[in-house]
Amino acid sequence: MAEGSSTSVGSVARALDLVELIVGGPDVGMPLSDIAKAVGGSKRAVLATLRTLVDYGYLRAVEPGPKYLPGMMLIRLGDLAAAHDPLIAVARPILAQLSSKSGLTIRVARNDGGYPVFIDRVDGPGFVRFHTPLGIRELPHVSSAGKAILAELTDAEVESVARECGLVSRTKNSITKISDLKRELEHIRGVGFATDDEEDAQGIFCVGATFFDHFGKCIGAISATGVKTDLSDTQVANLGKLVIKHADQLTKELHGRKIRRNAK
């Protein structure tokens, strides 16, 4: 939840907090009791806000329950953002191409001070769908896109981000020590891509690589996400090369240039 400023409107802030909570919630939706508990409000007040958001299409209520899920208005806003965001417009065909070749769900993230903020997604073929909300600043040390971005930073910058995010554990595989993170980032700099081996969520495996602007600055990363399988080192390397190829293609489309950076 975002922290409000002295000029923020309380009712609007509460409504936005509810939208953010439900967008990041389970695929089956959230019941009123869980929502009220999460935001610390009375059921009556929370229900009134939820009903308003449903009336305007930002949320939808499904039975039994009811349980609350993101509404169609959020999808429309996402489409409008895509239409006006040049990065999304340039990246989407590349994401679709990579998804087709890999059979995986592909996402693109902006670099927000060392954190990945995913702004678009192309789902892989088949029935598996990943609940991956867009527009949220995600932890950098547990995602392939985040670690790929961190690998473009100096040691001092990495340490600053690590202090800020706390290197919290999401699974038993999460990196929680700065020394381990630095060692991982050095490996990423050597191979050119990062992996998330069930570090953010159990059963999920990701590979990510960065793209750059015309100054040679890392402005984001793309990642390929799939269900964890027993991939050999060769298969992981081949997937990494495929993701790098498409990240480099995005750099080219953005008229950017890739500069090899040192950690110091």
N, C-alpha and C positions, 0 to 999 in steps of 0.2 A: 504494500500500500504506500502511496506517495504521501509525503509530509506536506501539509498545506501551509501556505504563506499567510501573512497577516491580512492580506486582501482577498483570500479565497472565500468562496461562498460555500457554507457548510453543507447545504442540501445537495448542491452539485457535486461537491467532493465525495459525499457519501454514495451518491449514485454511481460515480465513476469508480469508486472502490469496489462496489458490488459487481460492476461489469468486469473489472480486472480479475476479481476473485473467481467469477464463474467461467471466464475465458480460460483461466489457468486451472480449472477444476477437472474432475473426472469426466470421461466421455458420456457417462450415463446421466450426468447432471447432478445438481446439489439440491437437497431439500431445504425448506425454510429453517428448520432447527439448526442445521449445520452452518448455514449462511449467517444466521443471527449470532451464533456462537463465535464464528470466525471474525466478524466485524465488531463484536461487543455491543450490539444494539438490542433493543427490545423487539420481539417478534412482530408486534403490531406496527412499529415504525418501519422495520425492514420490509414487511409485507407490502406496506403502502408504496414504498419506493420500487419494489420489484414489480408490482402491478403497473406502475407508471411506465417503467422500462419495457414491459411486455406490450403495453398499449402502443408505444411508439416504435416497436419492432427491434429494440436493441437486445432484448432477451425473449425467450419463448418458454412457455410452461408445458410440460408433458406429464401425462398420467402413466402409472399411478404415482401419487405423491401429493401435490405435483412436485416435479423436480425442474430446476431452471437450467437452461442451456443458452449459449449465444444465439442471437436472433439474426434474421436476414439483413437487417439494417447494417450490422457490422460487416457482413459480406459485401454489401453495396459500397460501404465506405472504403473497404479494402480495394475494391475494383476502381473506385475513383482515385484512390491514392496511387494505384498502379498506373493509371492513365496519366497522372501528372508527375510521377517520380521517374526521372530519366534513368536512374540506375535499375529500377524494376523493369522498365521497358526494354532496356538493353539486355538485362540478365535473363529474362524469362525464356527466350528461345534457347539459350545455352543450357538453362536448367532442364528444359524439356528434352533436349538432345542427350544430356548426361543421364537423365532418368531412363530414357529409352534404351541407351546402351548398357546401363548397369542393372536395370530392373529395380532400382532403389528410389526412395523418396529423397528429393534434392531440395536443399534450402540455401538461401543467400542471406548473409548477415552484414550489417554495417559495423565498422569498428567505432565503438563509442568509448573512447578513453581506455582501450584495452579490453573492454567487454563486448561480446557479440550481441547485437540486436537484430534478430531475424525479421526480415521485411517481406519475404515472398517464399512460396513453396510450390513444388510440383510433385504430386503424389506418384509413387511408383505403381505399376500395373498390379492387378490382383485385388484380393479382398483385405489385405493388411493395410490399415490406416493408422498413422501415428498422430496422437493428439499433441500437436506442436503449435502453440499459440504464437502469433506474430506481434511485433511491436514491443516486446518485453525485454528489458536488459537482463541477460542470463549470466549465470556464473561462468567465468572464463576458464577455470582450471579443470572443469569436468566435461567439457565439450570439445570435439575435434576442431570446430571453427574457432572457439575461444583460445585453445592452446596454439593453434596456427597463428592467430593474431598476436598472442603473447610472445611467440618466438621472434616476432619482428621488433620487439621492444628491447631497450637496454636492460641490463641487470637492475639498475636503480629503478627504472620504470616498472619492471616486473615485481620488485619488492614492494613498491608503493601500492600496486593493484592487489597484491597478496595480502597486505595489511588491511586494506579496505574491505575486501570480500571475506577475509578470515580463513580462506582455504577450508571451508566447511565440508564435511563428509556427506555425500549423497548415497553412496553404496560402499561396500567393503573394498572396492577397487579404487575409490577416489584418492587422489593425491592430497595429502594434508600437511606435508612438510615442504618448506621453501627449498631445501636442498634437493629433495626428490623432484620438485617442479623444475628447478634449474637444469637438472640432469636430463629430464624429459625434453625440455625446450632445446637443449643442445643437440639431442638426437633428431628432433624435428628439423632443425636448421640443416642438418646433414642430409636427411632424406627428402626434404621438401614438402612433406605432408604430415598431418597429425592424426592420431586415432583417439577414439573414445571407446574403450573396451569395457563396456558395462560400468562406466564411472559415474554417469549421471542417472541411469536407470537400469535395473536388472533386465537382462535379455536383449539389450539394445547395443548395437555396434555402429560407429560412425567413422568416416574418414573426411578430413577437411584440408583445404589449401587456400592460400590468400591471393588477393588480386590488388592492383595498385593504380594510383592516378598518375598524371603526367609529371608530377614531381618525384615519382618513385616512392610515394608514401602509401603504406598499407591502409586501404580504406574499407576492407572487409574480407570475408571469406565465404566460400561455398562448401557445403558438406553433403555427403551421401549417407543416408541412414537406412539401416535394415535390421532384421531380427538376427541376434547373435547366433552364429553357426561356427563350427570348427574349421575356420579358415586357416590354410597353411600360410607360412610367411610369404611364399611366392604369390599366393592369391591376394594377400593384403597389399603387397608391393605393386601388383598389377592394378589393383583398384586405386591405390594411391597415385600411380602414374596417370590413370584416366582422369581422376579429379584434378590433378595438377594441370593436365592438358586443357581442361575446360576452364579452370581458373585463369590460366594464361590467355586463353581465348577472350575471356571477359576483359582482362587487362588491355588486350589489343583493341577490342571494340570501344573501350573507354579512352583510347589513345594514351594509355599509361605506359609505364616502363618499370621493369622489375629490377631492383637493386639488391644485391647480396649484402646483408648487414651483419656486423659483428655484435656480440652481446654486450661488450664493454661500453 
